[in-house]
Amino acid sequence: MVQIAKNMPHLLMDGKWFPCMPAGEFGFLGERILCDLGKTGEQPSKKLLVRPLKCLQAGSSSDKSTSALEVDKIPDGTGLRLRPVVAKTYDYATPSPDGKLKREERQFLQQDVSGLLTLREAILKVVSERSPRKVWFLFYSTCKALNNFGKAFGTQQLVPLQCPKGPFPLWGHAASA
């Protein structure tokens, strides 16, 4: 059974309340939380990145100034290996000043981020493994991925990334940005 921590927001899934924390470096759009659903058997811990479907307009604190987030298919998005984003409705509870959880039903966009690391976590991991040369591999791989994402949008004007062309002997193959 999941312990209820009354100082964090919670989502009700499958009849159980799960505490959620600020998503930190996962994602970039508006308010977002990371919910750890725990392990099941031999499977790694399942984590969901969750965003409210409606978010406040920048610089506003009024409920009337909200806009709905939309999920759109990327024209040339096949091959980008993006995990799907799904719209869901959950019971959501936030801590109130009296220490109780205030419960309401809300719509969210969720994405399974189980097993993923943020770029920062990946860099700290390779440095702690005393493999600082792998930081450059992460850097160039990130440049390449961002470039591929930009090209997938097709109709938008691209900003060329400032990544030099390979070959890069650190990992034995050429990378192009």
C-alpha positions in Angstrom: 0.0 0.0 0.0 1.3 3.4 -0.9 2.0 5.8 2.0 0.0 9.0 1.8 2.3 12.0 2.1 0.1 15.0 2.7 2.6 17.6 1.6 2.5 16.4 -2.1 -0.1 16.2 -4.8 -1.6 12.8 -5.4 -3.3 11.0 -8.3 -5.9 8.2 -7.8 -5.1 5.3 -10.1 -6.7 1.8 -9.9 -8.2 2.6 -6.5 -4.8 3.7 -5.0 -3.4 7.1 -4.2 0.1 7.8 -5.6 2.2 10.7 -4.4 3.6 12.9 -7.2 6.6 15.3 -7.1 7.5 18.2 -9.3 8.9 16.8 -12.6 12.1 18.9 -12.5 13.9 18.4 -15.8 11.4 16.1 -17.4 9.4 18.0 -20.0 9.2 21.8 -20.4 5.6 22.8 -20.9 3.8 24.3 -17.9 3.0 22.6 -14.6 4.0 19.0 -14.6 4.4 16.3 -12.0 6.2 12.9 -11.9 4.3 10.0 -10.4 6.1 6.9 -9.3 3.7 4.0 -9.4 6.3 1.6 -8.0 7.6 -1.8 -9.1 5.5 -4.8 -10.1 7.4 -8.1 -9.9 10.6 -8.0 -11.9 9.6 -4.9 -13.9 11.4 -1.6 -13.2 9.5 1.2 -11.4 6.8 2.7 -13.6 6.9 6.5 -13.8 4.4 8.8 -15.4 5.0 12.4 -16.5 1.7 14.1 -16.0 0.5 17.6 -17.1 -2.9 19.2 -16.5 -4.8 19.4 -19.8 -5.6 23.0 -19.1 -2.8 25.3 -18.1 -2.7 28.9 -16.9 -1.7 31.6 -19.4 1.7 33.1 -18.6 1.5 35.9 -16.1 -2.0 35.0 -15.0 -3.4 33.5 -11.8 -7.1 33.5 -12.9 -8.9 30.3 -13.7 -10.4 32.2 -16.7 -7.0 32.6 -18.4 -6.4 28.9 -19.1 -5.8 27.2 -22.4 -6.0 23.6 -23.3 -2.8 21.7 -24.3 -3.1 19.8 -27.5 -1.3 16.7 -28.8 -0.5 16.8 -32.5 1.1 14.3 -34.8 4.5 15.3 -36.2 4.4 15.0 -40.0 7.6 13.1 -40.3 7.6 11.8 -36.7 7.9 8.1 -37.4 11.3 6.9 -36.4 11.7 9.5 -33.6 10.8 6.8 -31.0 8.7 9.3 -29.0 6.6 7.7 -26.3 2.9 8.4 -26.8 1.1 11.1 -24.9 -2.4 10.1 -23.7 -5.3 12.2 -22.3 -6.7 10.8 -19.0 -9.0 11.9 -16.2 -7.9 11.3 -12.7 -8.9 12.2 -9.2 -6.3 14.7 -8.1 -5.6 15.7 -4.5 -3.6 18.7 -3.3 -2.5 19.5 0.2 -4.6 22.2 2.0 -3.3 24.5 4.8 -5.1 22.3 7.4 -3.1 19.2 6.3 -5.9 17.5 4.5 -6.0 16.6 0.9 -8.4 18.6 -1.3 -9.8 16.2 -3.9 -11.1 17.1 -7.4 -11.4 15.4 -10.8 -9.0 16.8 -13.5 -8.0 16.0 -17.0 -4.3 15.3 -17.7 -1.9 14.5 -20.5 0.3 11.6 -19.4 3.5 10.0 -20.8 5.3 6.9 -19.6 8.8 8.0 -18.7 9.8 4.7 -17.0 13.5 4.0 -17.3 14.3 7.4 -18.9 17.0 9.7 -17.5 17.2 13.4 -17.9 20.2 14.7 -19.7 21.6 16.0 -16.4 21.1 12.6 -14.7 22.9 10.9 -17.6 25.8 13.2 -17.4 26.1 12.9 -13.7 26.0 9.1 -14.1 28.9 8.9 -16.6 31.0 11.3 -14.5 30.4 9.2 -11.4 31.4 6.1 -13.3 34.7 8.0 -14.1 33.8 8.0 -17.8 33.9 11.7 -18.5 34.7 11.1 -22.2 31.1 9.7 -22.5 29.8 13.2 -21.8 30.8 14.2 -25.3 28.9 11.1 -26.7 25.8 12.3 -24.8 26.3 15.9 -26.1 26.6 14.8 -29.7 23.7 12.3 -29.4 21.5 15.0 -27.9 22.4 17.4 -30.8 21.6 14.7 -33.3 18.2 13.9 -31.7 17.3 17.6 -31.4 18.2 18.1 -35.1 16.0 15.1 -36.1 13.1 16.5 -34.0 13.5 19.8 -35.8 13.6 18.3 -39.2 10.5 16.2 -38.4 8.3 19.3 -38.2 9.1 20.1 -41.8 7.1 23.3 -42.3 9.0 25.3 -39.6 12.3 27.0 -40.3 15.1 25.2 -38.7 17.8 26.7 -36.6 21.0 24.8 -37.4 22.6 23.3 -34.3 26.2 24.2 -33.7 27.6 20.6 -33.6 30.7 19.8 -35.6 30.7 16.9 -38.0 32.3 13.5 -37.0 34.1 11.2 -37.0 34.3 10.9 -33.3 36.8 8.2 -32.1 35.2 8.1 -28.7 32.5 5.8 -29.8 33.8 4.5 -33.1 31.4 5.9 -35.7 30.6 9.2 -37.3 27.8 11.4 -36.0 26.2 14.2 -38.0 24.1 16.9 -36.6 
